[in-house]
């Protein structure tokens, strides 16, 4: 099952939740989304033009975080989404 992300909640440049204001399940905390992606419960994505760009879990120096697939731009698709 897939879920489109249209906005994010941020604190000090860190995404703390992902959202879609038209859906009953929104918002979803970053930690919950990480669990759901790792368990393959949901596939989260953002829409860039006509493309669906998947959100993946990345193991960083400070722990796990969410990141989109590389697309044709250098932008950070999740941080550039409006606030929820």
MOVEN-V79593 format. One record per backbone hydrogen bond with DSSP energy under -0.5 kcal/mol. NH is the residue of the N-H (numbers start at 0). CO is the residue of the C=O. If there is no record, write none. Layout:
nh=NH co=CO
nh=NH co=CO
//
This chain:
nh=2 co=42
nh=4 co=44
nh=5 co=18
nh=6 co=18
nh=7 co=81
nh=8 co=16
nh=10 co=13
nh=13 co=10
nh=15 co=8
nh=16 co=8
nh=17 co=27
nh=18 co=6
nh=22 co=19
nh=25 co=22
nh=26 co=17
nh=27 co=17
nh=29 co=15
nh=32 co=28
nh=33 co=29
nh=34 co=30
nh=35 co=31
nh=36 co=32
nh=37 co=33
nh=38 co=34
nh=39 co=36
nh=40 co=35
nh=41 co=35
nh=42 co=0
nh=43 co=41
nh=44 co=2
nh=45 co=52
nh=47 co=45
nh=47 co=50
nh=48 co=46
nh=50 co=47
nh=52 co=45
nh=52 co=50
nh=53 co=51
nh=54 co=43
nh=55 co=66
nh=57 co=64
nh=59 co=57
nh=59 co=62
nh=62 co=59
nh=64 co=57
nh=66 co=55
nh=68 co=53
nh=70 co=72
nh=76 co=74
nh=79 co=75
nh=80 co=77
nh=81 co=5
nh=83 co=7
//
